[in-house]
Amino acid sequence: MSPLVLQGITPPLRLADFKLAAFDMDSTLISIECIDEIAALAGKGEQVAAITEAAMRGEITDFRDSLQRRLAILAGVPATVLDRVLAERLRFNPGAHELCAALKAAGLKLVLVSGGFTFFTRDVAAELGMDFVRSNELEIADGALTGRVVMQDWGDICDGEQKRLMLLQCCEAIGCRPDQAIAVGDGANDLPMMGAAGLSVAYHAKPRVREQARIAINDGGLDRLLELLK
């Protein structure tokens, strides 16, 4: 197993120095991109997956635009497809349960902040004991996806800037500084929150994200972060 890649830090780090950990969901806590799986079951997988991949690599810099384009392709897809993705395809990445349990045991508050959908974040957050959650709400009418998201009290689309704001708001809510926060992600839209946190962790991430993170886990599970947090 390859060693963890460290940039500008000297291990071990003190877990007691951190108060909050924020996680991306798709391809970070779980092994899939939910929107790609919805599209695959609807027979539109290639069209949607190509946009997802370009957005996560940072080639499409406007996450809002990329999400709207993908959702438009899914307009009319039966909402029952969401149940199938949840039951048949959603799997947690190795070490997700172990890492979250260890962080909670150490007193950290956990944040799930996703450009994905509340249909899935509800289950993931409950399973891992998340304290705060922000994600997008799919609009459903007459039993089918409309191709749009629903406006929520914070906005309509959780993009990179919303992820950053959510991390900062959660820090303020629990009375900690951003440098006492950990942010874990894999795609370009995670970079704003990773840049705001005291410790940024790239998990099996796109090259641009690996290069900018202070820790890169390129092999093994999420719980490898515990090798550094003592």
Residue frames relative to the residue before (quaternion, step in Angstrom):
aa qw qx qy qz dx dy dz
M 1.0000 0.0000 0.0000 0.0000 0.00 0.00 0.00
S 0.4541 -0.7082 0.4702 0.2667 3.56 -0.80 1.01
P 0.5324 -0.6300 0.4476 0.3454 3.60 -1.08 0.62
L 0.5899 -0.5350 0.4580 0.3949 3.51 -1.30 0.33
V 0.3532 -0.7129 0.5631 0.2233 3.57 -1.09 0.74
L 0.0906 -0.8076 0.5826 0.0068 3.56 -0.68 1.14
Q 0.0648 -0.7951 0.6028 0.0169 3.56 -0.95 0.91
G 0.8703 0.0009 -0.0365 0.4912 3.55 -0.51 1.21
I 0.6738 0.4249 -0.3267 0.5086 3.60 1.16 0.45
T 0.2582 -0.7456 0.5962 0.1482 3.52 -1.24 0.56
P 0.2844 -0.7720 0.5384 0.1823 3.63 -0.52 1.11
P 0.6086 -0.1566 -0.7617 -0.1579 1.46 -2.35 0.79
L 0.4179 -0.6599 0.5613 0.2737 3.52 -1.28 0.46
R 0.4281 -0.6968 0.5119 0.2630 3.57 -1.15 0.59
L 0.4188 -0.7135 0.5079 0.2401 3.54 -0.64 1.15
A 0.6180 0.5761 -0.3322 0.4194 3.56 1.11 -0.70
D 0.6149 0.5631 -0.3485 0.4282 3.60 1.22 -0.33
F 0.7014 0.4367 -0.2536 0.5030 3.60 1.27 -0.21
K 0.2329 -0.7980 0.5491 0.0866 3.54 -1.07 0.83
L 0.8012 0.1561 -0.0391 0.5764 3.59 1.18 -0.50
A 0.0647 -0.7732 0.6290 0.0480 3.57 -1.17 0.66
A 0.1462 -0.7944 0.5880 0.0432 3.57 -0.80 1.08
F 0.1168 -0.8171 0.5645 0.0073 3.55 -0.89 1.02
D 0.3971 -0.6097 0.6333 0.2639 3.47 -1.27 0.67
M 0.4095 -0.7190 0.4989 0.2578 3.62 -1.18 0.39
D 0.7752 0.3818 -0.2237 0.4508 3.58 0.35 -1.25
S 0.8408 0.0673 -0.1295 0.5213 3.56 -0.82 1.15
T 0.6474 0.4421 -0.3365 0.5216 3.60 1.26 0.21
L 0.7824 0.2176 -0.1228 0.5704 3.60 0.44 -1.14
I 0.7734 0.2040 -0.1235 0.5873 3.57 1.10 -0.66
S 0.5768 -0.6648 0.3776 0.2877 3.55 -1.19 0.62
I 0.7164 0.4397 -0.2401 0.4856 3.60 1.24 -0.21
E 0.3504 -0.6107 0.6379 0.3121 3.49 -1.46 0.02
C 0.4025 -0.7706 0.4301 0.2433 3.58 -0.22 1.26
I 0.6579 0.5191 -0.3292 0.4351 3.58 0.91 -0.83
D 0.6260 0.5282 -0.3351 0.4656 3.59 1.09 -0.66
E 0.6661 0.5013 -0.2998 0.4638 3.58 1.02 -0.81
I 0.5915 0.5374 -0.3585 0.4825 3.60 1.09 -0.68
A 0.6809 0.4940 -0.2843 0.4600 3.55 0.88 -0.99
A 0.6432 0.5337 -0.3326 0.4368 3.60 0.94 -0.84
L 0.6846 0.4719 -0.2859 0.4763 3.59 0.93 -0.88
A 0.6856 0.4591 -0.2754 0.4933 3.58 1.20 -0.48
G 0.5362 -0.6533 0.3929 0.3624 3.58 1.28 0.07
K 0.6385 0.5117 -0.3262 0.4734 3.57 1.23 0.41
G 0.2305 0.8596 -0.4385 0.1253 3.53 1.30 0.42
E 0.6916 0.5021 -0.3057 0.4197 3.57 0.77 -0.98
Q 0.6391 0.5407 -0.3292 0.4369 3.58 0.95 -0.86
V 0.7252 0.4420 -0.2427 0.4688 3.56 0.84 -1.02
A 0.6575 0.5333 -0.3226 0.4233 3.60 0.87 -0.91
A 0.6253 0.5462 -0.3441 0.4385 3.59 1.02 -0.71
I 0.6600 0.4830 -0.3058 0.4875 3.59 1.01 -0.78
T 0.6247 0.5433 -0.3354 0.4495 3.61 0.99 -0.85
E 0.6817 0.4986 -0.2949 0.4469 3.56 0.81 -0.99
A 0.6587 0.5010 -0.3103 0.4678 3.59 0.93 -0.84
A 0.6535 0.5096 -0.3161 0.4619 3.59 1.01 -0.77
M 0.6847 0.4881 -0.2934 0.4548 3.60 0.90 -0.89
R 0.6524 0.4916 -0.3121 0.4850 3.58 1.14 -0.58
G 0.5036 -0.6602 0.4177 0.3688 3.57 1.25 -0.34
E 0.4436 0.6927 -0.4593 0.3354 3.58 1.26 0.21
I 0.6893 0.2655 -0.2205 0.6370 3.57 1.24 -0.49
T 0.2359 -0.8428 0.4707 0.1121 3.56 -0.19 1.25
D 0.6792 0.4471 -0.2881 0.5058 3.60 1.18 -0.39
F 0.2852 -0.7911 0.5183 0.1556 3.59 -0.13 1.30
R 0.6034 0.5692 -0.3551 0.4311 3.57 1.00 -0.83
D 0.6744 0.4917 -0.2890 0.4690 3.56 0.86 -0.98
S 0.6729 0.5013 -0.3091 0.4475 3.59 0.88 -0.89
L 0.6542 0.5000 -0.3184 0.4697 3.60 0.99 -0.77
Q 0.6583 0.5075 -0.3190 0.4552 3.58 0.90 -0.87
R 0.6362 0.5253 -0.3271 0.4608 3.58 1.01 -0.75
R 0.6762 0.4842 -0.2942 0.4709 3.58 0.94 -0.84
L 0.6566 0.5106 -0.3159 0.4566 3.58 0.94 -0.86
A 0.6129 0.5601 -0.3522 0.4320 3.59 1.01 -0.75
I 0.6272 0.5344 -0.3271 0.4627 3.58 1.08 -0.73
L 0.7166 0.4621 -0.2389 0.4646 3.58 1.12 -0.73
A 0.3838 0.7264 -0.4919 0.2883 3.62 1.22 0.01
G 0.7925 0.2871 -0.2364 0.4833 3.55 -0.88 1.03
V 0.4977 0.6413 -0.4375 0.3868 3.60 1.25 -0.15
P 0.4998 -0.6658 0.4503 0.3229 3.65 -0.79 0.91
A 0.5238 -0.6598 0.4439 0.3055 3.58 -0.96 0.86
T 0.5344 0.6326 -0.4031 0.3896 3.60 1.20 -0.37
V 0.5272 0.6239 -0.4104 0.4055 3.58 1.21 -0.39
L 0.5982 0.5686 -0.3621 0.4333 3.60 1.07 -0.67
D 0.6394 0.5230 -0.3199 0.4640 3.58 0.98 -0.82
R 0.6536 0.5146 -0.3146 0.4571 3.58 0.99 -0.80
V 0.6337 0.5165 -0.3383 0.4660 3.60 0.96 -0.79
L 0.6610 0.5129 -0.3053 0.4548 3.57 0.91 -0.93
A 0.7409 0.4365 -0.2322 0.4545 3.57 0.82 -0.98
E 0.8004 0.3677 -0.1480 0.4496 3.56 0.89 -0.98
R 0.8298 0.2960 -0.0973 0.4630 3.57 0.98 -0.78
L 0.6253 0.5505 -0.3640 0.4164 3.61 1.07 -0.54
R 0.0859 0.7752 -0.6171 0.1046 3.55 -0.72 1.15
F 0.4555 -0.6747 0.5077 0.2820 3.56 -1.06 0.76
N 0.4906 -0.6380 0.5035 0.3142 3.54 -1.14 0.66
P 0.6328 -0.5375 0.3857 0.4025 3.60 -1.14 0.56
G 0.8256 0.2614 -0.1952 0.4605 3.55 -1.02 0.83
A 0.4601 0.6966 -0.4570 0.3070 3.62 1.22 -0.14
H 0.6794 0.4809 -0.2946 0.4695 3.58 0.85 -0.93
E 0.6730 0.5153 -0.2974 0.4395 3.56 0.91 -0.96
L 0.6696 0.4925 -0.3074 0.4632 3.59 0.91 -0.87
C 0.6837 0.4841 -0.3033 0.4541 3.59 0.80 -0.94
A 0.6403 0.5218 -0.3271 0.4590 3.58 1.00 -0.79
A 0.6647 0.5019 -0.3060 0.4610 3.58 0.96 -0.84
L 0.6546 0.5046 -0.3167 0.4655 3.58 0.97 -0.80
K 0.6543 0.4994 -0.3128 0.4739 3.59 0.95 -0.84
A 0.6404 0.5305 -0.3237 0.4513 3.57 0.99 -0.81
A 0.6805 0.4666 -0.2724 0.4950 3.56 1.18 -0.63
G 0.6165 -0.6037 0.3241 0.3879 3.59 1.27 0.10
L 0.4752 0.6705 -0.4536 0.3447 3.61 1.22 0.12
K 0.3696 -0.6644 0.5977 0.2545 3.53 -1.25 0.56
L 0.2637 -0.7874 0.5451 0.1154 3.56 -1.00 0.87
V 0.1455 -0.7834 0.6031 0.0360 3.54 -1.03 0.94
L 0.1299 -0.7421 0.6519 0.0866 3.55 -1.01 0.89
V 0.0740 0.7990 -0.5870 0.1073 3.57 -0.52 1.18
S 0.0466 0.8552 -0.4938 0.1504 3.50 -0.29 1.36
G 0.4023 -0.6658 0.5753 0.2526 3.50 -1.24 0.63
G 0.5336 0.6076 -0.3936 0.4372 3.55 1.37 0.13
F 0.6780 -0.5660 0.3694 0.2891 3.51 -1.31 -0.31
T 0.6007 -0.6054 0.3990 0.3368 3.54 -1.10 0.83
F 0.5346 0.6241 -0.4103 0.3954 3.61 1.10 -0.55
F 0.7527 0.3558 -0.1887 0.5208 3.58 1.05 -0.79
T 0.6454 0.5372 -0.3462 0.4184 3.60 0.94 -0.78
R 0.5627 0.5988 -0.3969 0.4089 3.62 1.09 -0.56
D 0.7049 0.4535 -0.2655 0.4764 3.57 0.87 -0.95
V 0.6576 0.5129 -0.3108 0.4560 3.56 0.91 -0.91
A 0.6627 0.5102 -0.3038 0.4564 3.59 0.92 -0.91
A 0.6610 0.4995 -0.3088 0.4671 3.58 0.96 -0.85
E 0.6569 0.5283 -0.3088 0.4405 3.58 0.96 -0.87
L 0.7807 0.3549 -0.1678 0.4863 3.59 0.94 -0.90
G 0.4832 -0.7020 0.4197 0.3122 3.60 1.24 -0.02
M 0.1947 0.8060 -0.5319 0.1720 3.56 0.99 0.84
D 0.3748 -0.7377 0.5235 0.2029 3.57 -1.07 0.78
F 0.7802 0.1242 -0.0518 0.6109 3.59 1.16 -0.65
V 0.0381 -0.7984 0.6010 -0.0015 3.58 -1.06 0.77
R 0.0735 0.7554 -0.6507 0.0221 3.56 -1.13 0.75
S 0.2276 0.7485 -0.5962 0.1801 3.56 -0.87 1.03
N 0.6233 -0.5733 0.4007 0.3497 3.55 -1.32 0.11
E 0.3011 -0.7484 0.5692 0.1589 3.57 -1.08 0.83
L 0.3405 -0.7481 0.5361 0.1923 3.56 -0.57 1.16
E 0.3473 -0.7075 0.5721 0.2270 3.55 -1.03 0.79
I 0.0511 -0.7869 0.6147 -0.0175 3.54 -0.90 1.05
A 0.0432 0.7854 -0.6147 0.0582 3.57 -0.91 0.95
D 0.8434 0.0351 -0.0661 0.5321 3.56 -0.91 0.95
G 0.7151 -0.5007 0.2480 0.4200 3.55 1.01 0.92
A 0.7168 0.3943 -0.2465 0.5196 3.58 1.24 0.26
L 0.5658 -0.5685 0.4695 0.3692 3.56 -1.25 0.45
T 0.3552 -0.7446 0.5270 0.2042 3.56 -0.98 0.84
G 0.5019 -0.6313 0.4422 0.3924 3.57 1.21 -0.42
R 0.6904 0.4113 -0.2724 0.5291 3.57 1.30 0.26
V 0.3570 -0.6807 0.5814 0.2666 3.54 -1.37 0.11
V 0.5026 -0.6582 0.4880 0.2758 3.54 -1.30 0.48
M 0.4821 -0.6391 0.5126 0.3105 3.57 -1.06 0.74
Q 0.1281 -0.7727 0.6189 0.0582 3.58 -0.99 0.91
D 0.7188 -0.4679 0.2745 0.4349 3.61 -1.21 0.18
W 0.7017 0.4367 -0.2623 0.4981 3.61 1.20 -0.47
G 0.7344 -0.3097 0.2437 0.5526 3.61 1.20 -0.39
D 0.5810 -0.6163 0.4084 0.3404 3.57 -1.23 -0.26
I 0.8097 0.1623 -0.0701 0.5596 3.61 0.94 -0.81
C 0.2986 -0.7482 0.5709 0.1582 3.55 -0.82 1.08
D 0.0329 0.8052 -0.5861 0.0839 3.55 -0.07 1.34
G 0.7897 -0.3205 0.2150 0.4768 3.57 -1.23 -0.23
E 0.6626 0.4948 -0.3094 0.4695 3.58 0.95 -0.81
Q 0.6431 0.5063 -0.3297 0.4706 3.60 1.00 -0.71
K 0.6052 0.5424 -0.3533 0.4633 3.58 1.08 -0.67
R 0.6536 0.5063 -0.3085 0.4704 3.57 0.95 -0.89
L 0.6680 0.5006 -0.3016 0.4607 3.58 0.89 -0.93
M 0.6393 0.5306 -0.3293 0.4486 3.59 0.98 -0.82
L 0.6340 0.5174 -0.3344 0.4675 3.58 0.96 -0.82
L 0.6871 0.4838 -0.2879 0.4594 3.59 0.86 -0.95
Q 0.6506 0.5140 -0.3159 0.4612 3.59 1.00 -0.79
C 0.6593 0.4958 -0.3101 0.4727 3.58 1.00 -0.77
C 0.5984 0.5398 -0.3566 0.4726 3.58 1.07 -0.68
E 0.6677 0.4950 -0.2986 0.4689 3.56 0.91 -0.94
A 0.6502 0.5480 -0.3184 0.4190 3.59 0.96 -0.86
I 0.7632 0.3378 -0.2003 0.5132 3.59 1.01 -0.74
G 0.5071 -0.6958 0.3924 0.3237 3.58 1.31 0.04
C 0.5395 0.5815 -0.4445 0.4162 3.57 0.93 0.87
R 0.5247 -0.6178 0.4869 0.3256 3.54 -1.29 0.36
P 0.6162 -0.5519 0.3984 0.3961 3.63 -1.12 0.48
D 0.6547 0.5108 -0.3387 0.4425 3.60 1.05 -0.60
Q 0.6224 0.4896 -0.3460 0.5032 3.58 1.33 0.07
A 0.5920 0.5605 -0.3542 0.4582 3.57 1.32 0.30
I 0.2589 -0.7092 0.6380 0.1515 3.51 -1.32 0.63
A 0.0601 -0.7831 0.6175 0.0430 3.60 -1.01 0.77
V 0.1016 -0.8081 0.5802 -0.0028 3.55 -0.81 1.10
G 0.2215 0.7838 -0.5557 0.1670 3.58 -0.77 1.01
D 0.3538 -0.7501 0.5240 0.1940 3.53 -1.33 0.01
G 0.7747 0.3661 -0.1787 0.4836 3.60 1.15 -0.52
A 0.7236 -0.4625 0.2994 0.4158 3.54 -1.30 0.29
N 0.6666 0.5040 -0.3222 0.4448 3.62 1.03 -0.67
D 0.5898 0.5476 -0.3760 0.4592 3.60 1.29 0.04
L 0.5111 0.6976 -0.4039 0.2985 3.58 1.20 -0.42
P 0.6360 0.5260 -0.3737 0.4233 3.69 0.86 -0.67
M 0.6967 0.4327 -0.2975 0.4887 3.64 0.87 -0.81
M 0.6163 0.5369 -0.3534 0.4551 3.58 1.06 -0.63
G 0.6611 0.5115 -0.3012 0.4590 3.56 1.07 -0.74
A 0.6683 0.5022 -0.2945 0.4630 3.58 1.18 -0.57
A 0.6560 0.5386 -0.3022 0.4338 3.58 1.18 -0.53
G 0.5863 -0.5888 0.4304 0.3525 3.52 -1.23 0.46
L 0.7851 0.1253 -0.0605 0.6035 3.57 1.14 -0.66
S 0.1062 -0.8021 0.5870 0.0273 3.58 -0.64 1.14
V 0.1040 -0.8043 0.5851 -0.0047 3.55 -0.89 1.03
A 0.1839 -0.7624 0.6141 0.0879 3.56 -0.79 1.08
Y 0.1089 -0.8044 0.5824 0.0427 3.58 -0.76 1.04
H 0.8116 -0.1948 0.0793 0.5451 3.57 -0.52 1.25
A 0.2497 0.8558 -0.4110 0.1907 3.49 1.13 0.88
K 0.6417 -0.4709 0.4344 0.4216 3.51 -1.42 0.09
P 0.6723 -0.5440 0.3128 0.3928 3.61 -1.08 0.70
R 0.6529 0.5247 -0.3250 0.4391 3.59 0.89 -0.89
V 0.6698 0.4928 -0.2955 0.4703 3.58 1.02 -0.79
R 0.6198 0.5394 -0.3366 0.4601 3.60 0.99 -0.81
E 0.6706 0.5257 -0.3011 0.4281 3.55 0.93 -0.91
Q 0.7489 0.4167 -0.2210 0.4655 3.59 1.01 -0.77
A 0.5972 0.5812 -0.3639 0.4160 3.61 1.21 -0.38
R 0.5004 -0.6478 0.4839 0.3095 3.57 -1.18 0.56
I 0.7597 0.1420 -0.1039 0.6260 3.58 1.23 -0.51
A 0.0671 -0.7793 0.6214 0.0441 3.58 -0.99 0.83
I 0.1557 -0.7473 0.6423 0.0691 3.54 -0.83 1.10
N 0.0490 -0.8410 0.5383 -0.0226 3.57 -0.21 1.29
D 0.7636 0.2174 -0.1015 0.5994 3.56 1.31 -0.27
G 0.7784 0.3187 -0.2261 0.4913 3.59 -0.99 0.74
G 0.6845 -0.5321 0.3534 0.3514 3.53 -1.36 -0.12
L 0.7156 -0.4403 0.3396 0.4228 3.53 -1.37 0.11
D 0.6355 0.5629 -0.3346 0.4091 3.57 1.05 -0.70
R 0.4562 0.6660 -0.4618 0.3676 3.59 1.24 0.00
L 0.5268 0.6244 -0.4160 0.3994 3.58 1.19 -0.40
L 0.6184 0.5679 -0.3395 0.4240 3.58 1.11 -0.61
E 0.5062 0.6290 -0.4240 0.4103 3.59 1.27 -0.18
L 0.7392 0.3990 -0.2049 0.5024 3.58 1.17 -0.63
L 0.7079 0.4391 -0.2552 0.4908 3.59 1.12 -0.64
K 0.0266 -0.8376 0.5441 -0.0416 3.56 -0.19 1.28
